[in-house]
Amino acid sequence: DAKTTQPTSMDCAEGRAANLPCNHSTISGNEYVYWYRQIHSQGPQYIIHGLKNNETNEMASLIITEDRKSSTLILPHATLRDTAVYYCIVSAGGTSYGKLTFGQGTILTVHP
Amino acid sequence: NAGVTQTPKFRVLKTGQSMTLLCAQDMNHEYMYWYRQDPGMGLRLIHYSVGEGTTAKGEVPDGYNVSRLKKQNFLLGLESAAPSQTSVYFCASRPRTGGRGYQETQYFGPGTRLLVL
């Protein structure tokens, strides 16, 4: 699976959009981009995933560049409860057991 | 629908003691996983199961054993605990199929904090 690079930490003001970047320049054609987050002391939580089209759900939007070498997770109106570590994961899926490789992630701190 | 639950939430062991961590899911998922998370590190896969009665090794299986006697339960055992096994343990599950791209949508439990003295 392709490796990802994320900033170590980011800050965001409450109510503003939080834009979390992820670089995955070695992504293969069959690999999806997944985003999970982990709020302090809790288990990771799935947010969203995509292949090449932009995706949106009730939690966030995922923007993937046309060359698929990078993506951005957008939390449109960040709240204090969005403070967490955000993981960008690239995986082909379809393996015999499924695989998630968690890196260091981005620590997002939402300020009042 | 409780999702994925883990028992116990917290445990302190002495070196050499044994214990079993229980993971239960009520979503009828085929696949289940055990991860460990150490400070400042991402999650690392210990063991996983692709169905009732099956188990397989992940990245860091040494010192652990698992069993999947029932579809809804996945047990993680430490036969002789060591201080290096002090960690937070997370269980996860997912369905066998769900369309392209959904294979990696895993549902995680709240974690078990284990301290080995």
Interface residues (C-beta under 8 A of the other chain):
Chain A: Y32 Y34 S41 Q42 G43 P44 Q45 Y46 H49 G50 L51 Y87 I89 S91 G93 G94 T95 S96 Y97 G98 K99 L100 T101 F102 G103 Q104 G105
Chain B: V4 Y31 G40 M41 G42 L43 L45 Y48 V50 A56 F90 A92 R94 R100 G101 Y102 Q103 E104 T105 Q106 Y107 F108 G109 P110 G111
